[in-house]
Amino acid sequence: MQSGIRQKLNEFIHTHYRQRLIRGAMTAGALGLVVFGSGFLLEHYLWLGSVDRAVLFWAMWLLFLPLVAFGVMKPLLHMHVALIHHVHCITKVESVETGWEVIH
């Protein structure tokens, strides 16, 4: 159904985004530990009040969420888009090869 080059290209795309996802998850996890660890150390040594602790808590989350968004969610979305594009291209190729229009 697929040509050899198209299959190899799809395997490469899938492997590439899977590696980016793993690398992004590891980076987000490591930097998340640094952010939260430093925040907890700041709170421990500075004896912050309740308002300052709340500000520090939300600041840590505001630093951590973009790490997760760009390190994990972005590769997941790219993998999803690549999969949708792959399915769309395959149905187009099949309809051209068989002469029948594929309707989904």
C-alpha positions in Angstrom: 0.0 0.0 0.0 2.8 2.4 0.8 6.0 2.9 -1.1 9.3 2.0 0.7 10.5 5.6 0.9 7.2 6.9 2.3 7.2 4.2 4.9 10.8 5.0 5.9 9.9 8.7 6.0 6.9 8.1 8.3 9.1 5.9 10.6 11.7 8.6 10.8 9.1 11.3 11.6 7.6 9.1 14.3 11.0 8.3 15.8 12.1 11.9 15.7 9.1 13.3 17.6 9.2 10.4 20.1 12.8 11.3 20.8 11.9 15.0 21.1 9.1 14.0 23.5 11.4 11.9 25.7 14.1 14.6 25.7 11.5 17.3 26.5 10.0 15.3 29.3 13.4 14.7 30.9 14.3 18.4 30.5 11.0 19.6 32.0 11.3 17.1 34.9 14.9 18.1 35.7 14.3 21.8 35.4 11.0 21.4 37.4 13.0 19.8 40.2 15.4 22.7 40.1 12.6 25.3 40.2 10.7 23.6 43.0 13.8 22.6 44.9 15.1 26.2 44.9 11.7 27.5 45.8 11.5 25.1 48.8 15.0 26.1 49.9 14.1 29.8 49.6 11.0 29.2 51.7 12.9 27.2 54.3 15.8 29.6 54.8 14.0 32.9 54.5 11.0 32.0 56.7 8.5 33.7 54.4 5.1 34.7 55.5 1.9 33.2 54.1 1.4 35.8 51.3 5.1 35.5 50.2 4.8 31.8 50.2 1.7 31.9 48.0 3.5 34.3 45.6 6.5 32.0 45.5 4.3 28.9 45.0 2.5 30.5 42.0 5.8 31.8 40.6 7.2 28.3 40.7 4.1 27.0 38.8 4.3 29.9 36.3 7.9 28.9 35.6 7.2 25.2 35.4 4.1 25.2 33.1 5.9 26.6 30.1 8.6 24.0 30.5 5.9 21.3 30.3 4.1 23.1 27.5 7.2 23.4 25.3 9.0 20.3 26.3 6.1 17.8 26.3 3.0 19.2 24.8 4.6 20.7 21.7 6.1 17.4 20.5 2.9 15.6 21.3 1.0 18.1 19.1 3.5 17.7 16.3 3.2 13.9 16.4 -0.6 14.3 16.3 -0.5 16.6 13.3 2.0 14.4 11.5 -0.3 11.4 12.1 -3.3 13.3 10.7 -1.3 14.5 7.7 -0.1 10.9 7.1 -3.6 9.5 7.1 -4.9 12.3 4.9 -2.0 11.7 2.4 -2.6 8.0 2.3 -6.3 8.3 1.6 -5.6 10.8 -1.2 -3.0 8.4 -2.7 -5.4 5.4 -2.5 -8.2 7.4 -4.2 -5.9 8.4 -7.0 -4.5 4.9 -7.5 -7.9 3.2 -7.5 -9.8 5.9 -9.2 -12.4 5.8 -6.4 -13.0 8.8 -4.2 -12.5 8.0 -0.5 -15.1 9.8 1.7 -14.6 9.8 5.4 
